[in-house]
Amino acid sequence: MPQMAPLSWLNLLISFVTMFMIMSTLNYFSFAYDNSQKSTEKKLIKFNWKW
């Protein structure tokens, strides 16, 4: 790409890497997990077979 020759390739690489890191951290921290501590009790099911 000769039209991009005046642009410093190192600056382009740094900008893409920083954009990637910013988007990755935003995607990682914006995800909300459900609280799995709600149902810690075990349900005991007993069957009384009469035969």
C-alpha positions in Angstrom: 0.0 0.0 0.0 2.1 2.9 -1.2 -0.4 5.5 -0.2 0.2 4.6 3.5 4.0 5.0 3.2 4.3 8.3 5.1 2.4 6.8 8.0 4.6 5.1 10.6 3.9 1.4 10.7 4.8 1.3 14.4 2.2 3.8 15.3 -0.4 1.9 13.3 0.5 -1.3 15.1 0.4 0.3 18.5 -3.0 1.8 17.8 -4.4 -1.5 16.6 -3.0 -3.3 19.7 -4.4 -0.7 22.1 -7.8 -0.8 20.4 -7.8 -4.6 20.7 -6.8 -4.5 24.4 -9.5 -1.9 25.1 -12.2 -3.9 23.4 -11.1 -7.1 25.0 -11.2 -5.6 28.5 -14.5 -4.0 27.9 -16.0 -7.3 26.7 -14.5 -9.1 29.7 -15.7 -6.8 32.4 -19.1 -6.0 30.9 -20.3 -9.6 31.2 -22.4 -10.2 34.3 -22.6 -13.6 35.9 -25.6 -14.9 37.7 -25.2 -15.6 41.4 -25.0 -19.4 41.8 -25.1 -19.2 45.6 -28.9 -19.1 45.6 -29.6 -22.7 45.4 -27.1 -24.5 47.6 -29.7 -26.7 49.3 -30.0 -30.3 47.9 -33.5 -31.4 47.3 -34.1 -34.9 48.7 -36.9 -36.7 46.8 -38.2 -39.9 48.4 -40.4 -42.3 46.6 -42.6 -44.6 48.6 -43.3 -47.6 46.4 -46.1 -49.6 47.8 -45.8 -52.7 45.6 
